[in-house]
């Protein structure tokens, strides 16, 4: 009987050990044990420790557009995103849609890194990317800053008070996409002619830096993102955003009164009545280059709220 008992006990323990081993094998691995997520649509540079802050650059610009703004940003884990094709090889962005898969990968990156309510800051098309991410995945961001971007960029291509037509934007976007893809030489170069870039800044002293951050551009990616932006009307969809939103509006009083510009932006964000609007005077589209101190101050307030 003793041998039988011991044999039975050994069999039970062996079975339990086997079941435990199978349970461990079949249980999803923890995030720390999983292989690191390697995004195909963008690369990312991570520095610092603390709450997460993700910076997304705009059309045809590298992550260097944020470099000076975050140089003294302490107490945060900073993620400087760079869309593939802007400052590096295009990879999967060389063909097909870019905006939607970029947003999907950013959401996956946030989840893979187990971020808790990260702050997301996006400039220009990066701002469109940020608001699209926040609308499609409202549970992910803790707060969103949109730097000079509209829910539908089409409004800058029509006369004031005129409603853009999607068919017209599809045609315009297709024309620009084909034109920029047709000009692709196989070598990444400047994202836009210098005379065009001059319209994006208020201070001529910003030009050398702007030329640096827009160098190494794959125009196929630029053309596709222009198409994606022209055909993405987010005016109603942004109502799904639950995180606090700050919209930064650069103003050039020599062009338009600040009140007129802010009124235009508020109308575009009508679906977000609680959004905060911060105007930065004497700044062009690249506000962080024209008014670096004011931009850093506004960023600090946004992150501290």
N, C-alpha and C positions, 0 to 999 in steps of 0.2 A: 504493500500500500504506500509506503514511503517513497519508493522509486516512482510509483505511478503518480503520486502527488507532485513530486519534484519535476517529473517529466511534463505533467500538465501545466505546472506553474511556468516552466521554461518556455513552453509553447505559447502560453498567453503573453508573456513578456516579449517574446520574439515577434509575435503578431503585432503587439502595441508599438514596438520599435519600428517595424516595417510600415505601419500605418502613419506613424509620426514622420518618418522619412518621406513618405509619399506626400503627406500634407505640406511639408516644407518645400518639396519640389514643385507642387502644384500651386502654391500660394504666390501671387504676384510679388515680384521683388520690390523692395522699398526703393524710393527715388534715389537714395544714396548708392544703392547697388546696381541700379540700372545704368546702361550705357548712356553717356552724355548725349543730349540731343544736338545734332549738327544741322543747323538750318541750311537749306539750299538757296534760299532767296536773299539772304542777307548774312553779313558777318557781324560780330559784336566784340567790342573791347570792354572789359569789365575792370573797374578799379574801385578801391575804397571799401568801407564796411558801413553797415547801417541799413536804414530803409532803402528800398529799391527805387531808382529813378531812371526811366528809360528815355533816351533822346533819339528822335527819328529825324534825320535831315530831309530836305526838300528835293525838288527835281534837279537832277544833274549835279548834286553837291555831295561831297564826301562827309564823313563824320567830323572832319576838321572844322566845319562850320561852328561846332559847339566847343571846340577846344579851349578857347579863352574864357568862355562863359562858365565852364566847370572847373577851371584850373584851381580855384581856391574853394571849391565846394566840399566842405568837410562834413563828416557824419552821415554820408550816404554811400550806398553801393551804386555806382554810376555805370549804366549800360549805354555805350555809344554805338548805336546801330549804324550800319552802312549797307545800303542797298547794292547788291551785286550789279556791276555795270557802271557804277559811279565811284571811280577810284580803284577799281579792281575788275577782274574779268567778270563778264555777265553771267556765265554759267547757264542755269535754267531760265534766267530772265531774258536770254537772247531771243526767245521765241514765245509767242502767245501772251496771254494775259499776265499782268504783273501784280496789280493792286490787290485783287481778291486772294490769290495764294500767299502774297506777302502778309496780309492781315492774318490769315489762317496760321502761318508759321510763327508769327509774333505771339499769338494766343497760345500756341503749343509751347513756345519757349518760356513764357511766363509760368505755365503749369509745370513744365519740366524742372524749372529752377525753384519751384515751390515758393514763388513770391507771394507775399500777402499784401494786397492792395497797393501795388506799385504806382508811383506817379508817372504819368506818360506825357512827354512833351514833344510836340511835333511842329515842324515849320513847313509852310507851303504844302506841297503834296504830302509831306510827312504829317502835317496837321490833318489833312483828309484821311490819311492812314490811321491816325490816332482816334479820330472821331468814329471812323468805321469800326475799328476794333472795339471801342467803348459801346457802340450801339449793338453790335452783334454778340458781344460777350460782356454784358453789363456787370457781371459778377467779378470780373477780373481787375479793372483799374480802381485805384483808390481816389484818384483825381486826375484831371486832364487839363493840360494847357495847350491851346491851339494858337500858334504864332502866325498871324497873317494868312489865314486860309478860310475859304468859304465852303459851306455845305454843297454848293454847286458852282464851280468856277465859271460856268457858262455865262453868268451874269456880267462878267467883265467884257464879254464879247458882243453885248447888245446895248442899244441906247438906254439911258436911264428911264425907268418906268416901263420898260418893255419886258415881257415874259419870254425867256428863251424857249425855243422849240426843240424837242429831243431829236427830231429828224434832221434838223439843221446842224445840231451838234454832232450827230453821228457822221454826217458828211464832212464837217470840218475836221473832226478827229481823225477820220480815215485819211483825209488829204495830208494832214500833218504827219501821221504815222508813216504813210508811204514815202513822203518827202524825206523824212529823217532816216528811214531805213534805206532809201535809195542812195543817200549820201554817205552810207557807212563804207569806210575804206578798209576795214579790218584792223585799224589801229585806233585805240582810244585817244581822244584829244580833247580840246576845249568843248565845253557843253553848249556854248552860245558865243556868237561874235561879241567882241569887246563893246561895240557900240550898243548892243542890246543889253549887255550887263550893266552898262552905265545908267540905264533907266531904273535899275533895281536898287540903287543906293542913293542916298541924299548927300553923302560926304565923299567927294572924289578921292580923299585919302584912303577910303575903304577898298579902292579898286585893286591894288596889288594883292591884298589878302583874298579878295573875291576870285581873282584869277587863279590863285593857288587851290582853293577849295572846289573849283569847278573844272579842274584839269583831270584828265584821265577818264573821260566819259564815253560810254558806248551809246551812240545816238539812237540805236535801235531801241534801247531800253527807255531813253528819254521820250521817243516818239510814242511808244506803247503806253507809257504812264500818262502822257498828255491825252491820249485817246481814252484811257481808263477814267481820268479825272473829268473830261468833258462829258462823258456819258454816265457819270455817277451822280445822281440827284439825291443827296442825303437830307434835304430840308425837312422831310417828314420823319425819316428814320431816326434822326438824332433825338427824337422824343423818347426813344428807348434807353437813352443814357441815364443812369442813376447816379453816377459819380459827379461830384462838383466839377464844373467846367469854367475855366478862365480863358477868355479870348483876348489876345494881345493885338492891338490895332496900331500900326505905325501911321503917323500923320505928317504930311508935309504942308504946312500952312501956305506956302508959296503956290501950291497947286489947288487945294481945297480946304475950306474951313474944317476944323476938327469936329464941330457939331454935325456937319453934313456927312463926313466919313463915318462917324460913330453911328449915326442914324441908319445909314445904309447897312452896316454890319449887323446892327440889332435886328433889322428887318429880316436878314438872311437867317438869323438864329431865333426866329420867333417861336420855334418849337421848344426852345430852352429858355423860358422866361426867367429862370433863376441864375442864368450864367452871369459871371462877372466880366466886365469889359475894362481893360486897362489900355489907355492910349499912351503912346510914346511919341513925343513931338520931335520934329526934325529928323525923321527916320524914314528910310525907304523899306522895300520888301525885306532886305537883310538887316533887320533892326538890330540884331546882336552885333553887327559890325559897325553900324553907324552910331549907335548909342550904347556902347558896351556896359557902362556903369549903370545906366537906367535899366537895361535889360537884366543885369545881375541882381539889382535891387528887387525888381518885380519877380524874378525867379525865386529869390529867397523868401519873399512874402508868400508866394504860391506854395512853396514846399513846407513852410512853417504852419500854414493854416490847418 
